[in-house]
Amino acid sequence: MSCDYIELAIKGVQGLRPYVPGKPVEELQRELGLEHVVKLASNENPLGSSAQVVKAIQDELSELTRYPDGNGFILKKALSEKHAIGAECITLGNGSNEILELIARAYLDTESEVIFSEHSFAVYPLVTQAVGAKAVVTPAINWGHDLQAMAQAVTEKTRLIFVANPNNPTGTWVTENELTAFLEQIPERVIVVLDEAYFDYVGEAEYPNGEKLLNRFANLVVTRTFSKAYGMAALRAGYSLSNSVIADVLNRVRQPFNMNHLAMVGAVAALQDTLFIEQSKMVNDSGMEQYIQGFKQLGLGYIPSVGNFICVDLQRDAGPVYENLLQQGVIVRPVANYGMPQHLRITIGTEAENKHCLDALAKALGA
Ligand SMILES: *Cc1c(COP(=O)(O)O)cnc(C)c1O
């Protein structure tokens, strides 16, 4: 090759490092010849997905020939009822990850600045850099968003702010009062993305529901996903709620058939099974308690989390502990790439999975 195909890529892409996902179960099984592997690395629902979702998708398997409905009528209708919002305010995405990307593509250019917090979701810097915009990273406060610092970081060039509530990987959250006080300071020309990927797990009374703030703040975009509590990560289904003009703009840059038919049908069924979400939350609440007790017994600190995951503080380089856990068939998530080299993020699993993980952790630390 006489040509440097990296040099030929646009500036932002040249320095991009691809997202590092949790290690797949089959990969570890192949590498170590292990049969029993517990994966607690990608905040997936340990209960799987609702039986009603599986049934609905099975019933549609004869429909693979046709293109999906590019307008997503059935899902937008169901979401419109759930959120009491017009269908014209809803944007469907191939995972909410795609929505984040659509917003970046539609609203950023190489002159733009994007604000997000230290220790926040890895996709924010990725979509920012992919379009050549400038990331402005504000320091965290107690591992969470410092909304004051974020508001103060706004300049003439700011186009977009990402707020994950709760935040991944830290599980920290902001209250309704904190959030509205923040939104009141942000000029309307700056779009604020409120990423509520873990909304259904949070039970705190002061936890805001972004949907209720949309009427007050025209620049607000709320994103949700079917990947986490709904247990449908494989299908790639997410969406945003916004004012209808922003939805119109996102609609212009998306692929015509960006959400597939099975994802749409599954998501409609998932919205009907509210019991599944309640059960998932209960399992998560007790699993969270199990980890907190387990960490205490091991003398380990942790970051209090309202998500379906928790970051444990090992007070040493977490890399070797992560490797040791892999050897024992337990996959968790290293978070050094989030500026947290001494933490591991553990997804809350079933009681048995959590016990397995805690036992392995005890061994790893004794080793
Ligand atoms: C998992 C996650 C998402 C996106 O998930 P999708 O599977 O793309 O819907 C978005 N934001 C945060 C903070 C997440 O943790």
The ligand as an ORCA input file, in Angstrom:
! r2SCAN-3c Opt
* xyz 0 1
  C     -26.182      0.960     27.527
  C     -26.252      2.443     27.423
  C     -26.798      3.095     26.318
  C     -27.170      2.515     25.004
  O     -27.622      1.332     24.862
  P     -28.281      0.827     23.512
  O     -28.117     -0.622     23.626
  O     -27.539      1.422     22.361
  O     -29.685      1.314     23.542
  C     -26.896      4.460     26.329
  N     -26.474      5.171     27.367
  C     -25.953      4.606     28.433
  C     -25.506      5.468     29.561
  C     -25.801      3.229     28.506
  O     -25.198      2.678     29.561
*
